[in-house]
Amino acid sequence: MDMLELLRARRSIRAYTGQAIEPQKVELLKEAVLRSPSSRNLDSWEFIFVEDRERLTKLAVCKPHGADFLADAALGIVVCGDSRASDTWIEDCSIASILVQMVAQSIGLGSCWIQVRNRMSDGQMTSEQYIQALLGSPEHLKIESIIAIGYPAEKREPLSRADLQDAKVHTNAYGR
């Protein structure tokens, strides 16, 4: 599948079969995140690959909405950025997040991005603090997101070309 076809086929998957991901596919996902570009080649990102079912279940409650499906995923990739290494850690993490999702798609896996940064776990703690405590990551290592990955238990049809929002693309100046 060429890159544009892969992009056309990619959809957020929130239901998984529970089947474990083969070690060689996990290694491909690790390679993908480590090949991700970063501003000034500072590689401010770091990743925590979580395959342990109990930890995935605990990660799934890192915020009240939009993470529960992680409990059924075979893998959660916690995408972190070293805020001391670069002022572009958010952008670097975002690039790595979509690249690993595209690689997952290319090897027959489904994925969904889970926003963590600037979200609350409960009234007392941020989602980031919850995850840092659960996984033992240091405070300077900011949590951008989690990518849920697994074998899809749902089939979502690609968006048609007609459903794309062409009005959001401007040529040479805004509004043209």
C-alpha positions in Angstrom: 0.0 0.0 0.0 1.5 3.4 -0.9 1.6 6.2 1.6 -1.5 8.1 0.4 -3.6 4.9 0.3 -2.4 4.1 3.9 -3.4 7.6 5.0 -6.8 7.2 3.3 -7.4 3.9 5.1 -6.3 5.0 8.6 -9.1 5.6 11.1 -9.1 5.8 14.9 -9.7 2.3 16.3 -11.1 2.0 19.8 -12.1 -1.7 19.9 -9.4 -4.4 19.9 -9.5 -8.2 19.8 -7.2 -8.8 22.7 -4.7 -10.7 20.5 -1.1 -10.1 21.5 1.1 -8.3 19.1 3.9 -10.4 17.8 7.4 -9.3 19.1 8.7 -8.6 15.6 5.8 -6.1 15.1 6.5 -4.4 18.5 10.1 -4.1 17.4 9.0 -2.4 14.1 7.0 0.1 16.2 10.0 0.8 18.4 12.1 1.4 15.3 9.4 3.7 13.9 9.3 6.0 17.0 13.1 6.1 17.1 13.3 7.2 13.4 10.8 10.0 14.0 12.2 13.4 13.1 12.7 16.1 15.7 13.5 19.7 15.7 17.3 20.4 15.4 17.7 16.6 15.7 17.5 16.9 19.5 15.3 13.8 19.9 13.5 15.2 22.9 11.0 12.4 22.9 11.1 9.2 24.9 8.6 6.3 24.9 7.3 3.8 27.4 5.9 0.7 25.7 3.3 -0.9 28.0 2.1 -4.4 27.3 1.3 -5.5 30.8 -2.5 -5.9 31.0 -2.7 -4.6 34.6 -0.8 -1.4 33.7 -2.9 -0.9 30.6 -6.0 -1.2 32.7 -4.7 1.4 35.1 -3.6 3.7 32.3 -7.1 3.5 30.8 -8.4 5.5 33.8 -5.8 8.3 33.5 -8.7 10.7 32.6 -12.4 10.5 32.9 -13.2 10.3 29.2 -11.5 9.1 26.0 -9.0 6.5 27.4 -11.1 3.5 28.5 -10.5 1.6 25.3 -6.8 1.3 26.2 -7.7 -1.4 28.7 -8.5 -3.7 25.7 -5.5 -2.7 23.6 -2.5 -5.0 23.3 -0.1 -2.1 23.6 0.0 1.4 24.9 2.8 3.7 23.9 3.2 6.5 26.3 4.8 9.4 24.4 6.9 11.6 26.5 9.0 14.7 25.9 12.0 16.0 27.8 11.0 19.6 28.4 14.7 20.4 29.3 16.1 19.1 26.0 14.0 21.2 23.6 11.3 23.9 23.5 9.7 21.8 20.7 9.1 18.6 22.6 5.3 18.9 22.0 5.8 19.0 18.2 8.5 16.3 18.3 6.1 14.0 20.3 3.2 14.8 17.9 5.2 13.8 14.9 6.3 10.5 16.5 2.7 9.8 17.5 1.3 10.0 14.0 4.3 8.1 12.5 3.9 5.2 14.8 0.2 5.1 14.0 0.9 5.0 10.3 3.4 2.2 10.8 0.8 0.3 12.9 -1.7 0.7 10.1 0.8 -0.6 7.6 1.4 -3.8 9.5 -2.3 -4.6 10.1 -2.8 -3.0 13.5 -5.3 -0.4 14.6 -4.5 2.6 16.8 -6.0 5.6 18.5 -4.3 8.7 19.9 -5.2 9.6 23.5 -4.6 13.2 24.6 -2.9 13.5 28.0 -1.2 16.9 28.1 -3.4 19.5 29.8 -6.0 16.9 30.9 -7.2 16.1 34.4 -7.3 12.7 36.0 -9.6 13.8 38.7 -10.1 17.0 40.6 -6.8 16.7 42.4 -4.3 15.4 39.9 -3.5 15.9 36.2 -3.5 12.9 33.9 0.3 13.5 33.5 0.9 13.2 37.2 -1.2 10.1 37.4 0.8 8.4 34.6 4.1 9.6 36.1 3.3 8.1 39.4 2.0 4.8 37.8 5.1 4.4 35.6 7.8 6.0 37.7 8.7 8.6 35.1 10.5 11.8 36.2 8.7 15.2 36.4 10.8 16.8 33.6 9.6 14.1 31.2 6.3 15.5 30.1 3.5 13.1 29.0 2.1 14.3 25.6 -0.2 11.3 24.8 -0.7 7.6 24.7 -1.1 5.6 21.5 -3.4 2.6 21.9 -2.5 -0.2 19.5 -3.9 -3.6 18.8 -5.6 -5.9 16.4 -8.9 -4.1 15.3 -12.2 -5.6 16.5 -14.0 -3.0 14.4 -13.9 -2.0 10.8 -14.3 1.7 10.1 -14.7 2.8 6.5 -12.3 5.5 5.2 -13.7 9.0 4.8 -14.7 9.7 1.3 -12.9 12.5 -0.7 -16.2 14.4 -0.6 -16.2 14.4 3.2 -12.9 16.2 3.5 -13.1 19.9 4.5 -11.6 21.7 1.5 -12.6 25.1 2.9 -9.8 24.6 5.5 -7.1 24.8 2.8 -6.2 28.3 1.6 -4.0 29.2 -1.3 -1.4 32.0 -1.1 -3.4 33.9 1.5 -6.1 33.2 4.1 -9.6 33.0 2.5 -8.5 32.2 -1.0 
